[in-house]
Amino acid sequence: MTAAGSFEFTVSGISGASYIIETSTNLVNWAPVETNAAPFLFLDANVTQYACRFFRAVRAP
């Protein structure tokens, strides 16, 4: 978490391949929030609105 209360991480993966960042509050139900080509920096400025939030990056089809 950054000092401003946001959370960020870098997705490296396969250079040029598209990845979908998904979030979940229970590790069961996942929702896509961003699609981008690797490498990229993902920033979630809304992380403080959740008691617990998980992230994952999956390769786009």
C-alpha positions in Angstrom: 0.0 0.0 0.0 1.3 3.5 -0.8 1.3 6.4 1.6 -1.8 7.8 -0.2 -3.8 4.6 0.7 -3.7 3.0 -2.7 -2.2 -0.3 -3.7 0.1 -1.0 -6.7 2.0 -3.8 -8.2 3.8 -4.5 -11.5 2.7 -7.2 -13.9 5.7 -8.5 -15.8 4.5 -11.7 -17.6 5.3 -12.2 -21.3 6.2 -8.9 -22.9 3.4 -7.7 -25.1 0.9 -10.3 -23.9 -2.4 -9.1 -22.5 -3.3 -9.7 -18.9 -6.5 -9.2 -17.0 -6.3 -7.9 -13.4 -9.1 -9.4 -11.3 -10.2 -8.6 -7.7 -12.1 -10.6 -5.1 -13.1 -10.1 -1.5 -13.6 -13.8 -0.9 -11.2 -15.7 -3.2 -14.2 -17.4 -4.9 -15.9 -14.7 -7.0 -13.5 -12.7 -9.2 -14.3 -9.5 -11.1 -12.1 -8.0 -13.9 -10.9 -4.4 -13.3 -8.3 -3.8 -16.0 -6.8 -5.4 -19.1 -3.3 -4.3 -20.3 -0.2 -5.5 -22.1 2.8 -6.6 -20.0 4.8 -5.1 -18.5 2.5 -2.6 -16.7 1.9 -1.0 -13.3 -1.5 -1.6 -11.8 -2.8 1.0 -9.3 -5.9 0.5 -7.2 -6.9 3.8 -5.6 -10.1 2.3 -4.1 -8.4 -0.4 -1.9 -9.3 1.4 1.4 -13.0 0.9 0.6 -12.6 -2.8 1.4 -11.9 -4.7 4.6 -10.1 -7.3 2.5 -9.3 -7.4 -1.2 -7.3 -9.9 -3.3 -5.8 -9.4 -6.7 -4.7 -11.7 -9.5 -3.4 -11.4 -13.0 -4.6 -13.9 -15.6 -3.5 -14.0 -19.2 -6.2 -12.8 -21.6 -7.4 -15.3 -24.2 
